Amino acid sequence: MRFGLLVLVLVFACGTSSRKPGSCDGPCPVSKIDHLIIVVQENHTFDSYFGRYCTAATGSNPTCTDGPSCCEAGPAHDPSGAPPIVLDDTSNAAFDPDHTQACELAETHGGLMDRYVSGAGTCSDPRHFAYADPTVVAPYRQLAAAGALGDRYFQPIAGQSSSNDMYLVRAQFVFLDNAFKPEAIGQDCSVIAQAMSFTGPTIGDVLDTAGVSWAFYVEGYQAMVDASKQGRCPKAPSDCPFGLGLYPCDFDPSDVPIDYYANLRDDPHVLHDYAQLASDLANDALPQVVFVRGLGYHSEHPGEYTTISDGVKFVGSIVDAVKASAYAPDTLVLITWDEGGGFFDHVAPPSPGVDGQPYGTRVPLLAVGPFASANKVSHVVMEHSSIVRFIEWNWLGMATGQLAGRDAQVANLGSMLDSAATGVVVPD
């Protein structure tokens, strides 16, 4: 899939749009944020990407919020004395740390954060202590400087991607690690063995009831639909380094949390191929709440020849396209990573959530666009359920906790937003 199709001019809004400034594309939100786009990447901790962007002393717990001098640098050595490796395209492509819950909990060691390099048997590996090459992640750091960066945003459950993705739509524990794949299109091409469906409600159900439009745009989905009709899996895109018709080259429904729910799976009203995002931006058809997932080789997921650069370009193309569209003035873009992937982070996770499940490491959260506080670092403890809480607050008249999960307990996104731009104070 050619994400370059979304690269547009940065500043100029679409001249052919019929959208009226100040109008709402559905039920009007509480704030001036009428559109929210959540881009979900994969498997990197805060320290692995921003441990060398932040400059405050490790462990200093700064209270200021103005830029990199107000967030903690990662340590020069891990607790065992080992130095970090450089996480660049080559090292990211070559190694995928064990990021099952068992290993992630063994490495965090009750909050001591001292068994990534050694001490946890086969769960430990010197390559887990890694800081990104600053040139490779420079675009992310530029977005942090222009917008807001959350330095206390944690993966909601220790363990693999799918279990964490569920918090983006359910705000509570559903299953452990990558235990299941959905009973959906593409399941026969997934490397996950067991298929399962679950019952809601999800944030999608809540938005449907309120009349708020929403959708997932997922790269490779249409290719999987077409191949499934012929009883086969799609061929790998020509630019996928892994080169096989499997993840990370092909769509995997386990990356799409709504596919686990029978009333939403493969629903063409809310599950779209990524290519449609460009069309919807250009033709005044963007839903109010949008989730975006790239194919694995555009997600930065370590191993299987996947590079960080490909993911950075993919995300950049989305940000550029939104900035160039008529939606730029009323859209907040959030960029996060579903979980830390087993990489080192020096900040201990908080106590388990209201569902009793243990938090994992910090992952980055970036807020981009006119509503993000410029060069802001938020120290408020947040997680994926915080995004759900904001959606409820903004589009349901501040009625949070609709899913009766962590959305009733976690912090909102206000610490990253400019109240002068949003027109109202969004709670922390």
HUSUL-V232905 format. One line per field, one symbol per residue. ss: DSSP state (h for helix, s for strand, l for the rest). phi: phi as a letter, one per 20 degrees, with the letter a starting at -180 (. if undefined). psi: psi as a letter, one per 20 degrees, with the letter a starting at -180 (. if undefined). A space follows every 10 residues. Layout:
ss: ???
phi: ???
psi: ???
This chain:
ss: llhhhhllll llllllllll llllllllll llllssssss sllllhhhhh lllllsllll lllllslhhh lsllllslll llslssslhh hhhhllllll hhhhhhhhhh hlllllllll hhhllhhhls sslllllhhh hhhhhhlsss llssllllll hhhhhhhhll llllllllll ssllllhhhl llllsslsll llhhhhhhhh lllsssssll hhhhhhhhhl llllllllll llllllllll llhhhlhhhh slllllllll ssslhhhhhh hhllllllss sssllhhhll lllllllhhh hhhhhhhhhh hhhllllhhh ssssssslll llllllllll llllllllll lsllssssll lslllsssll lslhhhhhhh hhhhhlllll lllllhhhll lllhhhslhh hhllllll
phi: .efffefcff defffefdfe gnedergfff eeeeccdddd dcmbegffdc fdefcfggnf lfdfcemffd cfffffcfge nfefeeecff fffebdffcf ggfffffflm nflccfeboc mffeagffeb dfgfffdgff fffffeccce dcddffbfpf ffffgfffcd mafcbeldfc dfebgnffde effdebdcde edfffffgfe mefbaddcfn ffffgffffd mbefffgfee ffmdfbgeec gcffedffff dgfdflfffc dcfggfffff fedlcfffcc dccefgfddm gfnlmeefgf fffffgffgf fffeefegfc ddddcbcfae mnffbeefff fgffeneffe ffcfcddcof eefflededf fcagfffgff gfffddmmee mfelcffecf feegfddeff efnafeff
psi: pniihioaqg hpqpijqjpp pirqkbpprg ajoipppopo aplprghhhj hjgqiqppji lqirjnahij qpqqqhqrhi iqqqrpoahg hghipoqokr gghhhhghlk ihljkghrik cihqphihnp pqphhhjghh hhhghhcqpp jloqphppar ghhhhhihih krpgrqblhq qqmrpihijq ipgpqqqrqb rrhggghghi jpqrqpoppi ghhggghhhj krqqqpqhjo hhjqlrpjhq ppiiinhiii phihpkoihi oqqhhigggh hhkljprhpp qpprrhijij pqrkjpqhgh ggggghhggg gghiriighk ppppprphri jjqqqippqr qqahjjqpqa rqqqpppqai ipppkpppjp prahihgggg ggghikljmr khjkbiiihr qajhiiqohh hiiqopq.
